[in-house]
Amino acid sequence: MGAETEIKSLVLNTWAGRRYYAAELVGQTPKKTRVRILTPGGVMLPGRRYVNYGETVLVPKYAVVDLPKETYKVEQGYYDGHVYGYEGVVDAR
């Protein structure tokens, strides 16, 4: 892979929608990718496994994608999954 680091997104589907978390690509195995979490505050992975900022973890290859487009709103290191960005909480009454 070389000395260059590649910044990607770790994609997690949650009950609140799809979220993209900043991660640095560190290495690969045949079925998994090793990433270093760059999101302040860390990431909660499936199975209630919590990974802090700067820790390295193996994840499936399909969970690592390019960063979302610049038109999407990114807050605190992650994109909240809405096409037009997060507009705040709406009262549904």
C-alpha positions in Angstrom: 0.0 0.0 0.0 2.9 2.4 0.6 3.5 5.3 2.9 0.5 7.3 1.7 -2.6 7.1 3.9 -6.1 7.1 2.4 -9.1 8.7 4.1 -12.4 6.8 3.6 -15.7 6.5 5.3 -17.0 3.6 7.5 -20.7 3.1 6.7 -23.1 1.9 9.4 -26.8 1.3 8.9 -28.5 2.3 12.1 -32.2 2.7 13.1 -31.7 6.4 12.5 -30.5 5.8 8.9 -27.1 5.4 7.2 -24.2 7.1 8.8 -20.7 7.7 7.4 -17.8 7.9 9.9 -14.3 9.2 8.9 -11.7 6.4 8.9 -8.1 6.0 7.7 -7.4 3.0 5.6 -4.5 1.1 7.2 -4.5 -2.4 5.5 -6.5 -5.2 4.0 -7.0 -8.9 4.3 -8.8 -11.0 1.7 -12.3 -10.3 3.2 -11.8 -7.4 5.7 -10.2 -4.0 5.8 -8.2 -2.6 8.7 -9.1 1.1 9.5 -8.2 3.7 12.1 -11.2 5.6 13.4 -10.9 9.4 12.9 -14.2 10.4 14.3 -14.0 12.4 17.5 -15.9 10.5 20.2 -15.5 7.1 18.5 -17.9 4.8 16.8 -20.4 2.2 18.1 -20.0 -0.8 15.8 -22.6 -3.6 15.5 -22.7 -5.9 18.5 -22.4 -3.0 20.8 -18.6 -2.9 20.3 -17.3 0.7 20.9 -14.1 1.9 19.2 -12.5 5.1 20.4 -10.8 7.8 18.3 -7.4 6.6 16.9 -8.0 2.9 17.5 -7.6 0.3 14.7 -10.3 -2.2 13.9 -11.1 -4.8 11.2 -14.3 -4.3 9.4 -15.9 -5.9 6.3 -14.7 -4.5 2.9 -18.2 -3.5 1.9 -18.4 -1.2 5.0 -15.6 1.1 3.7 -16.4 3.6 1.0 -15.2 6.9 -0.3 -16.2 10.0 1.7 -19.7 11.5 0.9 -19.9 14.2 -1.6 -19.3 17.8 -0.6 -22.9 18.7 -1.0 -23.8 16.6 2.0 -23.6 18.0 5.5 -20.9 16.5 7.7 -21.2 17.1 11.5 -18.4 16.2 14.0 -16.7 13.7 11.7 -19.8 11.9 10.4 -22.6 12.4 7.9 -26.1 11.7 9.1 -27.4 10.0 6.0 -30.0 12.5 4.8 -29.8 13.6 1.2 -30.1 17.3 2.0 -28.3 17.4 5.4 -29.7 17.4 8.9 -32.2 20.2 9.4 -32.8 19.6 13.1 -35.6 18.0 15.0 -39.1 18.5 13.6 -42.2 18.4 15.8 -44.6 15.9 14.2 -47.7 17.1 16.1 
